[in-house]
């Protein structure tokens, strides 16, 4: 019977990690609120999906085209943490991924980064994310993390490529272009993105 006790202990441990992860996400939401971020869209509604990246609804609701990037974050964090800390329980690795994603959401919503998006990318009217959107982004990262933990590596890579190509085709932006334009903006990319 020790095997059953070990399985129950691991399940209990995973529940504890999930609870800690939820508390970390809640703490990120509180920090964002204290930073002055709007809880939800100033329009007063909550939408499941916003497809227009040039509207004031972008980055204010539950999901948009940039949600694909956050799912890919989960894929990447799972892969990196599997390589760097595979002997650690998956719950600990998940907490590390949540910490990094939450830290990014907080940093991304500072005036400095918001202004950088406005200057270096096509997001001229970007005002930052609502707290709902930031929390949703973290949750989508978690879903990506768990998908990568369960799916074959080849399938995770194929889906990441499809997501990048799809977003690049539909909105002329994706995770790769976002990183390039934040770190080393290229006029040619900005002109191409602005042609949509």
Rosetta blueprint (number, residue, H / E / L):
1 X L
2 X H
3 X H
4 X H
5 X H
6 X H
7 X H
8 X H
9 X H
10 X H
11 X H
12 X H
13 X H
14 X H
15 X H
16 X H
17 X H
18 X H
19 X H
20 X H
21 X H
22 X H
23 X H
24 X H
25 X H
26 X H
27 X H
28 X H
29 X H
30 X H
31 X H
32 X H
33 X H
34 X H
35 X L
36 X L
37 X L
38 X L
39 X L
40 X L
41 X L
42 X L
43 X L
44 X L
45 X L
46 X L
47 X L
48 X L
49 X E
50 X E
51 X L
52 X L
53 X L
54 X L
55 X L
56 X L
57 X L
58 X L
59 X L
60 X L
61 X L
62 X L
63 X E
64 X E
65 X L
66 X L
67 X H
68 X H
69 X H
70 X H
71 X H
72 X H
73 X H
74 X H
75 X H
76 X H
77 X H
78 X H
79 X H
80 X H
81 X H
82 X H
83 X H
84 X H
85 X H
86 X L
87 X L
88 X L
89 X L
90 X H
91 X H
92 X H
93 X H
94 X H
95 X H
96 X H
97 X H
98 X H
99 X H
100 X H
101 X H
102 X H
103 X H
104 X H
105 X H
106 X H
107 X H
108 X H
109 X L
110 X L
111 X H
112 X H
113 X H
114 X H
115 X H
116 X H
117 X H
118 X H
119 X H
120 X H
121 X L
122 X L
123 X L
124 X L
125 X L
126 X L
127 X L
128 X L
129 X L
130 X L
131 X H
132 X H
133 X H
134 X H
135 X H
136 X H
137 X H
138 X H
139 X H
140 X H
141 X H
142 X H
143 X H
144 X H
145 X H
146 X H
147 X H
148 X H
149 X H
150 X H
151 X L
152 X L
153 X H
154 X H
155 X H
156 X H
157 X H
158 X H
159 X H
160 X H
161 X H
162 X H
163 X H
164 X H
165 X H
166 X H
167 X H
168 X H
169 X H
170 X H
171 X H
172 X L
173 X L
174 X L
175 X H
176 X H
177 X H
178 X H
179 X H
180 X H
181 X H
182 X H
183 X H
184 X L
185 X L
186 X L
187 X H
188 X H
189 X H
190 X H
191 X H
192 X H
193 X H
194 X H
195 X L
196 X L
